[in-house]
Amino acid sequence: MARHLLTRFAATATVFAMLAPLIGGAAVYSNGSKTNTFDVTLTIIADCTIAAAPLDFGQSQGVLASTVSVNSSLQVTCTNTTPYNVGLNAGTVAGSSTSARLMAGTTAGNTATTVAFNLAMTAGGGNWGNTQGTDTKSGTGTGSVQTLTVYGSVPAQATPQPDTYKSTVTATVYF
């Protein structure tokens, strides 16, 4: 009887050893192992993005007897250590230049009527234009958002007829 139990035990152990790899058991022996390495890479290129907030001189302006001044902002994000310049074009109204910007009336029949306005890099400062190295604002990227203030002013001038006056200015980041 002891011999019969020993034979059954041996047979059960043999079957278990054969099935162990199939049912998640660890192999008792190994044929060795090998390793290798691989590179993980990323190339960062000089890059910038720009976002602009609207510049609104107000919704209830009357006679333009004195200067109306407001601010807006640009958000520039450039890769760390990337030098950049930000320029502002003349806008979309015919006859505008970066040193003499115009907004035009938006009502049919009044689109030829204009209001002059200025954009500057500092409060009361010089014109913010679009010629790199001359009238653009320069900086160096940090990899994070940098906020630049746009100082807008509508100088005192002959007041045109009531209307909503508009121009669309393009902000460009050069890098």
Buried (B, 14 or more C-beta within 10 A) or exposed (E): EEEEEEEEEEEEEEEEEEEEEEEEEEEEEEEEEEEEEEEEEEEEEEEBEBEBEEBEBEEEEEEBEEEBBBEBEBEBBBBEEBEBBBBBBBBBBEEBEBEEBBBBBEEEEBBEBBBBBBBBBEEEEEBBBBEBEEBBBEBEBBEEEBEBBBBBBBEEEEEBEEBEBBBEBEBBBBB
